Amino acid sequence: MSARPDLARRLLAELLGSALLAAVVVGSGIAAQRLSPDDTGLQLLENAAATATGLFAIILMFGPVSGAHFNPVVSLVDAAFGGLPFRDALAYVPAQVVGCIGGAVLANGMFAEAAISISTTHRATGAHLLAEVVATAGLLLVIFSLARTGRGATAPAAVGAYIGAAYFFTSSTSFANPAISIGRMFSDTFAGIAPASVPAYVAAQLVGGAGAILLIRALHPDVTPAEAADVVVPHDGRPQTAPSSTSGGLVS
């Protein structure tokens, strides 16, 4: 295995990728609100489509450097499986949070909104929190199943598709990410979340992450640190290629 890029480069990739992710989520939410002011369903569809396709592109951009986690739960679960040193995971988290805050502020600015406007949208109901547990666990199952079966090259599309679908099949619209939950506090727009709702969301996401560890160990009991190191996509200098018909999904 080739050497993983140095930590400073990986942190920069996580910060920039998280910032772009938040800018896509918040910016497309603002645009949707303005383009379709009288149709909430259409607003959500526009927001979901932009997020899914934007996430696909962002993973392709930064995945080869850091793995394209952009999510503290992904980094911590990766560390739990030995794919990332815990000290690196703990360094990823502030980069992801700062990036998401910066991306929300950037999105506000691009649409001539106040740079920082604290959201007043309360979201933390019991149904929403259950949805966050499900959304987060499902995201991790997608990511680790692909890594375990040598299909990391498909992760950008699969992760984007899952998040796009989860906008609609979860009542919370699938935040599934503590960093983006914190970042979205800073925009009182379509994609925002009130600060009072964020602690419960983060707790639900961590519960989803813990549940995912149990499910992954049950489904793939022999996940190795080398396989976990390929989460979300391989990022150790190796070229990414689609799995062949004799290896990919047939690995057990």
N, C-alpha and C positions, 0 to 999 in steps of 0.2 A: 504494500500500500504506500502511496506517495505521502509526503508530509502534508498535514493540514496547514492552511494558510495561518500566518501569525495572528495572535489575538487582536492586535490593534486593527488589522485589516478586517477581521471578522466583526469586530464591534462597529466599525464604520459602516460595513454592509448592513448590519442589523439596524443601526440607527437610520440610515437612508431608506432602507426598504420599509421599515415601520412608518417613517414619515410619509412616504409615497402611498402606502396602504391607507393611512388615515386621511390623506388628502383625497384619495379616490372615494373613500366611503363618505366623508363629509361633503366634499365638493359635488359629487353626483347627487347627494341628497338635497343640497341647496338648489342645484340645477333642476332636479325633478320637481321640487316644490314650486319653482317659478314657471316651469314649462307646463305643468299639469296641476294648476292650483285647486281645481275642484274635483280631483279624482285621486283619492289616497291609494287605491289599488294600483293605478298606473304609476304613481310616484314610487311605490315600493318595487314594482317591476323594473323601472328605470334604474333605481338605486342598486337592485340586486344584479342586474345585467352588467352594469359598469363595474361593480365590485368583483364579480366572478371573472370577467375578462381582464380587468386591471390586475387582479391577484395573479392570474396566469402569467402575465408579462413581467410582473415584479419578481416572481420566483425565478423566472428565466434569467433576469438581470443579475440578481444577487445570490442565487442559490450556489453557484460554483465557488463563491468565496466563503460564505458562512453557513450554508445549508438552508437559508431562507426560512428561519423559524418565525421571526416577527411576533413571537407569542411566548410569554414567560412559561405558560403551562407546557408547551412543546419542549422548551429548553430543559425544564425541570424533569419532565418524564424521560427525555433523552438521557439526562444524567443518571436517572434511576436505573436505566438499562445499561449504563456503562459506556454509552456512545460519546458522551461529552463530560469532561471533568466537572465536578460540582463547582469548583472555583470559577470555571469559565461560564457555566450556566448562570451563576450569581452575578457575573459581570455583564452577561447578555441582558439581564432583566432591566437595569436602569437605562441601557441604550435603547431598548425597545419602548420603554415608557416615555422617555424624553423624545424619541422619534415620533411617537404617536401624538404627543402634545404639540410638537412643532408642526406636524402635518395638518392637524386641525386648525391651528392658527394660520397656516399657509392657505388652506382652503377658504377660510373666512376672508382673508385678504384678497384672494383672486376674485371673489364675488362682491367686493366692496362692502362686506359686513365689518362690524367692529372686530378688531384683531382677536380679542378675547371676549366672549359673551357666555356666561355660565348658563348651562342648559336648565330649563325648568320642567323638562319632560320626565315625570316619575314613571318608572317601569317595573319596580320590584314587587310584583305580586307573586303568590305561590306558584301560579301556572308559569309565569315567566322564569322563575328560578329553576323549576323542574326542566323547562325547555333549555336553559343554559347548561344544566348537567348533561342532558342528552346531546346537545349540539357539540359540546366540548369533547365528550367521550367519543362521539362519532367521528369527529375530525381526527382524533388521535388514532382511532382504529384504521381509518383510511391511510394515514401517513405510515404507520408501522407495518401494516399489511403489505404495502408496496415495498418498503425497505426489506422486509423479511423475505419476500419472494423475488427480489432482484429486479423490480419494476420501477426503480426510482426515476427513470426517464419519463414516466407517465405522470409523475406527481404534480407538476404544474397544472395540467389539465384536470386531473382528478380532484385536487384540492379546490381549484376554482369552481368546478362543477358542484362539489359538495356544498361549499359555502353559498353558492347561488341558489341551490335547491333548499338549503336550510333557512334561507330568508323567508321561505313560504311554509315549510312544514313545521317550523317552531314558532310559538307565539311571541318569543322574544326577538325574532328576526336574527338569531344566531350571532351574537357578539363573539362568544366562544374564545375570548382573549382578554385577559386582564389589562394589558397595555392599551388596547383599542378602547376598552371600557373607560379607562382613565382619560384618554385623549378626547373622547367624544363629550366629556363634561364641558369642554371649552368652546362649544359651539351651540348656541341656543337656536338650532335649526332642526330640520327634519330628522337628522341622524343623531341628535344629541341625547344625552341621558343626564338627569339631575344628579348632583353629587351624593344626595342621600340614598340613591339607588345603587351606587357603585359598589360599596362594601359587600352588599348581599350578592351582587352579580359576581364579584371576584371570588367570594366564598363558594358559590355554586360552580364556578369554572374550576376551582381547585378540587372540589368534590368530583366533578366530571373527570378530571385528570387522574385522581386516585382510583376511580372506578375503571378507567381505561387501562391502568397498569394491571389490575386484576384480570380484566377481559383479555388483554394481549397475552398475558402469561398463560391463560387457559387455552387460548386459540393457537398460540405460537410459543410453546413452553421452552423452546430452544433458541430464542432470539439471542444472538451474540452481540457483544460490544461493537464488533466490526460492522454488523448490519445496522445497529442503532446509530452508528456514526454517519450513516448515509441519510439520516433524517434531516430535512425534508427531501433533499436531493443530494447525491454525492458531491462532496466539496473538498476533495483532497488532491486535486490536480488531475484526476483521471478523466478521460473523455467520457461523456454520457452517451450511451447508445441504448436503443430499444432492445428489450430482451429477445433472444432468439426463440424459436418454437421448441427448442430442446432444453431451455433453461428457465426463462421467465416465470410464468405462472405455474409451472409444474414443479418448482422447488418446494419441498415439504420440510 
